[in-house]
């Protein structure tokens, strides 16, 4: 996994350069993009880290770029830099899931702290995403009957009730249930429920 | 001849005596632009009318009196002549009568002597005949002599017993016998009544009684022929002058002696005594020869009088014409005076040497000097400003040389109280009644008030422009703040980075250096923005100095770039190069261009992003440079295009409508033009091009 990287998106070269210089002084890697379009072009789900983006740019604005990222399923934390008077727009982005916004001129160290938090959040999310991937793999390994029984288990029904509903023997239910728990790598129904509640 | 002399003399006397005629002539000859003092003028006009009437009456009266005197004189002469004629006539008549009487008396005496001789018996028939013949010879008027006895029988008769052509005996007519009786009774000679012979000869008888010792012995009768009497007794010279006739009581002519039949002169009658019996001697004068000469004289006088009247009438007509002309002149003068008095424009006339010959009341009021103080003045004039005397005198000389600006020129004058005022002066040639150029007429307007008003308006305009710039900046504040934030944010970031490095203790100065340099650059960038804003809103007098249009464009682009970025508008700029410096106020041009650019951006609010393009073009022409701003926005409806540049017209919800009107006034201040047209190259089909052009030189 590549080291965490801060993606700086701003059409003002001075800002990009200064931010990069400052982040470097705090031992943070950064990559600069002079427009939102360029950033979107180089984006892929594997790209990690966080985005520091100017709200007002020629061409695509920061807000549009953010929406495009969301559309493409990006989970990158985005910190907006705004000028005076853009606060309402910034609040709207927060509601949409932006990580934070800073009004120019900003306290650089506070920004760096938030960047670090964003990077941490991204890292943990990526870790969590890895868990989700395994649960999905486990779910995919279930047979149709096992999935059927799992949904009934999750609905809190006892084996006897399940056997009656499926018109199979209670023994068969127990076998399927044991296989199911094995495949899902859980020991109890509660554990199963927690696993699926978090990740689906 | 003498009449005309007299007429002229009368005229001269009357005009000199009145003095009015000369006075009037003097007024007529006065220059048309020299008004009289009103009081004198009025007096003169009244006086003139009276004088003129009087003048016309005097010669008429004189002529009438003269003619009356002339006719009186003629009449008197005529009268005297008649009187003289009459007295001469009377004298002559009396003389003639006396002559005739003497003749009768002489005849009477001779007959009496004969009678006494007969009575004494000394005379017989033969002696009677001798004596009678002698008597008849000496007295041709006695035609017959008869001797009658006591019984009235004819004793003797000479030459015949009968009267000529008539068998008329002495006893025939009863008159004779009655006369014989009377003579016998009185015993002295008696004349009988006249009678006519058969050939109509008037005859008269003298009857002389023959008596002695109280006894009457007969009668001697002498028959007088009256015609013969006059023929014999009236001398020839008398008949040259008069017609003499003897008439009876009924004016029947009995005898006449004349050389010319028709007389017409005066006549005189005197009783012919003897023989009496109502006989009268009448003498009539011939019409005198002098009469025709006199008549000629009268005719001449009348003709001359008519001539005099005619000439008087001509003179009267002439004077009436002059009077009418004078009346018209006076009316014209009064009209002109009231016109001059009502004028608020000062009028001043100078002759060719520059001497003031006329000022109107408005000019006097304007300068504070009276008419008397100004008329007759030569340069330097009292209303000239001492500190500008050289310029004023130069302009004065230019005017006299005919080089005054035809559109008038401005000048500072001073009032009597030393106050200065600005005047606008128009000079024109002063032409007299003969078409001669005799000087210069100036109309002078006091434009001090106007100048103040203009100054005030200009100040207000400047204030408005200034306010508009503030408003523009206010509207752009957000963009400008963002623009200013960029370098500040960069500076802050560099700064933080440097501090972070320094905090590590092992900081390498060479690492810090590029950051610090970049900080300086960013500070300059921020400073530039602030300077631009400051320049834009600073309050300054409009000043046309050499100005580089490309700098104006650059500054404006600097202003609007952030906003254009925000609005996703691409800016394009095309400039001809090199651009010359033009005389203009840079700040004002920036204001115009910025306004047009911002309008263009706002017009493209509804344009799709792909077509949001704002283009600035600076084109250099032969004598002007034009700057156009083309947008691809909503365009301008043709019906509101005319109102675009009027103040307080706006299509924006929050606009005040002063931007374009200020732009136009600024462009016009630079003697340029500002207009709007459709953008034919717009891919959206709509769009507007605003263009302003400026002259390359400040003419």
Interface residues (C-beta under 8 A of the other chain):
Chain A: X11 X12 X14 X15 X17 X18 X19 X21 X22 X23 X24 X25 X26 X56 X57 X58 X59 X81 X83 X84 X85 X104 X105 X106 X108 X109
Chain B: X478 X481 X482 X485 X486 X487 X488 X489 X490 X491 X492 X493 X494 X495 X496 X497 X498 X500 X501 X515 X518 X521 X522 X525 X564 X565 X566 X568
